[in-house]
Amino acid sequence: MATHIERIGIKARKSPSLVFTTSYHHLADIDNLRKCYGMLAADKAAGKDGVT
């Protein structure tokens, strides 16, 4: 299942001349942020000092 952000990317690749006037409502969508957070691998978010 594609997230909103993935769908924006797909649409942009298919129509390079398409102008996006705003995408903030996709980025700030709490449900979408939770879904994306849930898709992150637990061991892939190490900080600069190596602490996860």
DONU-707206 format. One line per 8 residues: their letters; for each residue x, y, z of C-alpha. Coordinates in pm, whole numbers, plus 32768, in hexadecimal, padded with zeros to 4 digits. Layout:
BEGIN
A) X/Y/Z; ...
END
This chain:
BEGIN
MATHIERI) 8000/8000/8000; 8093/814F/7F9C; 80A3/8271/808E; 8033/83CC/8025; 819C/8433/7FEE; 81E3/8307/7F0E; 80AD/8358/7E40; 8124/84BF/7E15
GIKARKSP) 8271/843B/7D95; 81C8/834D/7CA2; 80EA/8463/7C1F; 8211/8552/7BFB; 82DA/844E/7B34; 81B4/840A/7A4C; 816D/857D/7A0E; 82B3/8645/7A29
SLVFTTSY) 8208/8787/79BF; 8103/876D/7AD3; 811B/8886/7BD2; 80D3/8833/7D3D; 804E/8969/7DE7; 804C/88D7/7F46; 80A8/878E/7FE6; 80AD/87F5/8154
HHLADIDN) 7F5F/874F/819A; 7FFE/8602/8133; 8132/8639/8209; 8076/86AB/833E; 7F6C/859A/8334; 7F83/84EC/8488; 7F01/839E/8406; 7FFF/83A2/82ED
LRKCYGML) 811A/83FA/83DD; 80B8/82DB/84C3; 80AB/81E9/839F; 8201/8257/8322; 8290/8241/8481; 8208/80DF/849E; 82B6/8082/8359; 840D/80E7/83E1
AADKAAGK) 84F6/7FCE/8443; 8544/7FDF/85B8; 86BD/7FC8/8581; 86D2/80CF/846C; 86B9/8210/8536; 880F/822F/85D8; 886C/838E/863E; 89B6/8438/85F6
DGVT) 8A50/839C/872B; 89D6/823F/86C7; 88CC/822A/87D5; 8779/81B8/8755
END
